[in-house]
């Protein structure tokens, strides 16, 4: 038998490094990332099995339940092909055993099924004449794909008239899939298009589903992969809801010995609908290690995943702290540190930040999240605008909105009328750029006087009776100290109230500077240097939007 098809990494360049990503939702894993994840897995296996070599065991079973290019399965086959040589000396028998008894996958689309089978079997058909597997009788082999349909539920009943019969018929609009939340208007497609109804998560019983797919009651030792990240949720513009957490939860229901997944890191501190998932994951002491890539584009070049990505290893028989390692520009940052993930309600991703946060929290001071408003502080949407001038308005209120200041009647403001006559400090509700590294984390505060309101472009960070106190508060929010603490909870552009939950609500009896704050909390030189390496200083001017707006009038 030819040796060439089995030299699965001998191609230059590796074809799997040349495939364009399907989208930001379904991202191909670079072969280098897959290899690193398998290295972590092999180390954990050896630690748990008295030094045993994972790749020398002919009984271990592997599943990639969301395979795309087949990169994980291909690399597993390559390693097993080498490691099992002493156990199964005949190469053809060895490869056939690995492909038919040890390695399994579930493709996410028909196309990725072909890609994965081509990567692993060297043929898009497992039983084809060019397949390196000898014993398959089906085209899928152990890399399964079959079109799955969504299960629509809910929605609003509407009545339409049948154009042919004239009869009134009931239909349901705005239905959603009861399993993944996909909207029927976006994903209720004809037979010619993919449904994106992924098999693993469209079931009430994951184990029964696996038995249905592979024809037997499978118990996988290892589940590994890179799940789809999100689906359009029918919101404004390109709004999308995360879906990767559903794959992780279903995969863990299969009770593997080990699980290794790469996902967006947004779940560490935020993400739409991820609160319960975050709580469970942080409280799961079977999480053994996390390798984190905070820098945009680093893990997946050319793919914008805000907040970065990470992979974790889950060990069913482990119970203890989780080892966290940050990777920056391809290199580990410091030594890995073991700590319990549920020390806080979010995961503090940088190990160097933990000692700083502990010193601050040791004072048991209230925090700014109780002071900062929720979204839409005055009940006005971003696209709401008033008039260009105050002329003709009985009780004119200056409205700070997206990119401009306008004027409205006070009666047009639906919420928090009492705040109108206060001095206020406004902060933008979204802050961040498309740069690979975020350094500011919060915009400059805007001080506005009585007779003002804002749209949801801003949050009201604080309300005051006099300008001096508002100015001191704004100076505090500008410090690197505050913005560093915000960065620990801010994983995306959104700067909502909860990102202020680590920031102490200090007394406004002085003009706070970073030097005073470092002294107040007893920070060391190393801790100060770390803060200032992460957060850039704002320019010296304190932008007073109220004054600028008055000048424009």
KEPA-209493 format. One record per residue (C-alpha): residue in one letter; y, z, x. Coordinates in steps of 0.001 Angstrom, whole numbers, plus 500000, padded with zeros to 6 digits. Layout:
AYZX...
END
This chain:
X500000500000500000X503491499178501286X505373502121502727X508822500711501883X509040501671498178X508218505270499051X510859505655501733X513171506820499007X516116507597501273X515756504777503776X518190502397502097X521614501945503665X523740502364501702X521920504516499176X522171502563495930X522908505736493970X526131506242495908X527332502846494711X527045503332490932X530290503846489045X530427506866486760X529884506195483091X532925508302482171X534366511775482768X531880512933480115X528711511644481790X529108511906485547X526538510668488051X525651513290490646X526224512179494257X522952512279496251X524533514720498729X525284517192495927X521758516881494520X520318517534497978X522422520668498457X521328522006495078X517676521433495970X518192523213499289X519486526265497414X516504526057495068X514005525854497940X515546528891499628X515380530929496422X511769529855495842X510780530983499327X512529534338498880X510692534932495606X507295533718496842X506795535415500238X508200532495502198X506184529800500416X507325526186500740X508282524825497336X507597521257498454X504039522067499562X502896523316496157X501032520710494034X501224522852490884X505018523272490538X506572521317487668X510162520018487538X512294518833484623X515676517112484584X516457517263480847X519609515132481104X518806512578483753X521193509707484397X520621507966487733X517415509889488472X518919511307491660X517407514791491269X513939513492490420X514058510947493219X514930513573495827X512267515942494468X509660513169494766X510744512436498323X510418516080499355X507077516564497624X505754513344499165X506362514845502598X505406518440501779X502090517698500074X500695515565502902X498266518267504143X497070518984500580X496703515363499388X496431513198502531X496079509851500749X499623508610500130X498905506639496954X497027509545495388X499734511965496488X502557509946494960X500605509334491762X499901513050491441X503582513940491926X504835511373489423X502258512065486721X501771515831487094X504901517363488574X508102515437487831X509589514953484347X512893513784482921X514734513187479655X517224510321479874X520524510683478035X520755506990477079X518521503924477125X520427502595480155X520047505786482164X516373505833481292X515993502450482994X518101503630485957X516095506810486401X512723505078486165X513895502447488633X514998505227491023X511800507261490705X509027504762489910X510663501759491657X510315499982488317X512137500313485006X508698500478483376X506465503320484516X503329501235483872X504755497997485254X503188496002488083X505811497174490592X505597500881489689X504488503194492491X502746505335489866X499190504200489158X498100506226486132X500768505799483470X499827503969480286X503304504003478740X506563502337479737X508455505656479770X505954507531481912X507334511043482354X510962509938482040X511423509917478304X513996508225476160X514000507518472473X516987507042470233X517927510294468504X520174510522465474X522779513129464637X522287515423461676X525462515251459624X526586518218457595X529613519722455889X532547517440455256X534606516772452173X533197515056449109X535156512050447929X534596509568445108X534744505812445650X534226502867443319X531362500505444153X532920497037444452X529812495357442996X528837497636440132X532135499321439389X530329502665439395X531895505742440932X529863507092443839X530187510297445828X530519510105449617X531224512705452276X534052512327454786X534696514148458078X531108515330458451X529961516764461776X526630517029463517X525134520439462846X523722520563466394X526422519241468712X529560519121466534X530113515365466975X532216513789464230X530581511136462075X533687508962462281X533321508809466093X529541508859466529X528087507541463259X527259504210464875X525081501240464136X521817500480465896X523581498434468567X525420501402470082X524298504648471698X524506507661469401X524969510217472205X522741512497470148X521000514101473108X517389515029472477X517323518471474080X520132519937471993X519330518266468667X516589520691467772X516139524256466550X513150524846468840X513546523574472392X509945524360473386X508542522498470391X510789519558471210X509477519408474778X505880519517473514X506725516651471160X508231514557473954X505521515036476564X502508515506474344X501565518978475504X502832522539475692X504741522246478961X505967525238480928X508349524057483628X508788526036486808X512130524394487643X514790522825485418X517581521098487279X520342518628486498X523878517687485551X524429517671481764X526962515606479808X530258517461479790X532077516792476517X532315514857473262X535379513707471399X536087516294468709X538407514248466529X541490516174467617X544888514792468572X544843512011471165X541927512253473565X540927515749472481X537350516617473414X535104519649473098X532791520827475890X529096520265475319X527508521194478656X527046524801477575X524698523689474786X522434521988477330X522386525044479572X521511527336476677X518710525069475422X517309524621478930X517186528381479468X515346528732476156X512483526901477874X512111529960480133X511787528223483498X511140530176486671X514360528735488141X517231526714486731X519925524920488748X522805523166486968X526085521590488019X528835521841485391X532616522035485159X533913525423486311X536279525702483381X533922528155481695X534792530746484368X538072531603482651X538786529233479758X537665526145477901X537669525267474224X534947527189472377X533458528686475539X534257532377474983X530768533375473819X529069531227476469X531226532830479175X530414536327477906X526679535628477994X526699533963481385X528814536649483056X526571539337481595X523334537624482650X522224539372485840X519645536633486426X522495534495487746X521647534609491440X524169532292493104X527194530107492370X528615527458494694X532128526562493580X534270523477494307X537771524328493003X539530521322494528X539970518397492165X537904515314493098X536002517048495906X532569517420494334X532718514154492386X535089511758494180X537285509797491801X536380511866488731X539123514097487354X537529517333486152X540310519868485828X539355523258487193X536753521770489522X532983521968489296X530284524338490456X526545524701490465X524579527855489832X521037529042490356X519428531151487633X516301533141488529X514217534395485610X512761537324487576X515976538402489298X518232541255488186X521270541940490340X524641540725491594X525456537048492009X526327535490495363X529512533406495188X530528530812497769X533662528643497650X533627525157499203X536953523607500266X537291520260502031X533546520217502515X533384523569504289X532398527074503109X535380529419502773X534427532721504379X531063534345503894X529330534371500503X529880537624498616X527496539242496138X529159540794493104X528509541358489425X530081538622487356X530887540861484393X533298543124486289X536025541339484310X536132539250481150X536564536133483303X535007535138486600X537395535736489490X536285532705491458X537763533497494902X536122536411496691X539345537159498600X541123537908495300X538838540722494189X540239543476496426X543813542539495411X542980542677491726X541178545997492103X544239547607493714X546485546390490909X544158547446488116X543661550871489705X547138551815488411X545967551310484796X549230549673483778X549636547628480597X549564543871481123X551820541012480091X549416539392477635X550584542007475120X554178540878475676X553809537091475762X553735535267472438X550891533178471119X551222529409470761X553847528050468326X556010531205468595X558401529974465890X555811527933463985X557162524552465165X554970521788466605X555775519976469839X556884516804468071X559418518640465877X563030517807466784X566364518756465279X569704516984465360X571517515879468482X574586518016467660X575330521158465679X577920519431463498X577182519667459793X574680522529460181X575570525712458287X573769528169460577X573008526203463756X570161527328465995X569617525794469406X566025524503469605X564294524084472954X561619521434472681X559826518779474627X562264517199477110X565413517978475140X567470520576473284X568416519915469667X569933521814466751X568348523003463493X569241525102460485X568008528639460812X566210528218457500X564037525499459132X562396528054461431X559257529298459637X558182532213461888X559653535160463787X563206534891462517X563996538285464098X563465536802467566X566259534269467103X569002536822467882X567265538170471009X567614537194474628X564387535410475500X562506534161478520X560621530946477795X557663529601479770X556086526198479289X552702526350477566X551365523651479891X551885523694483639X550132521591486229X549935518148487710X547304515604488578X547375516756492191X544106517795493773X545519521262494541X547589523394492166X550155525608493923X552768526688491364X550602527773488376X553647528580486218X556864526677485625X560227528280486275X561279530699483547X564031529578481171X566485532238479993X567960531618476551X570421533742474649X570757534749470987X570828531937468470X567889530078470007X564304529149469197X561661526811470630X558797524542469691X555216525075470869X556178523371474132X557069526932475187X555795530458474847X558204533330474422X557213535321477483X559528538213476612X562289539303474201X565252541474475238X568438543042473940X570548542108476950X570847539388479553X570328541649482581X566860542707481485X565925539113480639X567082537992484082X565062540677485848X562001539686483843X562496536024484736X562798536944488419X559522538838488150X557728535865486587X558922533633489441X557271535733492141X554214534541493982X552586537856493090X552728537143489341X551737533515489683X548792534452491886X547468536810489210X547955534070486627X545979531670488824X542919533939488577X542695533197484857X544194529704484674X541539527034485159X543398524119483554X546952522979482811X547178525280479790X549202528439480431X548417530352477248X549006534047476655X545623535113478035X546433533830481556X548886536742481851X546187539384481211X545946540459484886X549734540707485376X551040544290485194X553944544966482840X556170546619485436X559352548529484519X562428546297484678X564545548859486529X565145546603489563X565102543002490729X561455542594491689X560619540622494816X557274539809496364X557959542267499187X558568545103496711X555468544199494701X553244543991497786X554468547440498772X554012548855495260X550326547905495211X549542548637498857X548434545133499811X547329544474503371X548632541729505635X545462539739505051X545788540059501263X549454539022501367X548593536054503548X545919534983501091X548330535146498134X550926533116499980X548334530558501079X547455529952497453X550870530014495744X553932528019496751X557389529531496422X559731528249493723X563088526898494852X565903529444495066X567813528400491940X567057530267488728X567301527555486090X569351528794483132X568557526308480391X570920527945477916X573917527359480163X572928523745480784X572536523124477081X575980524602476333X577517522357478985X575896519303477375X577444520165474035
END
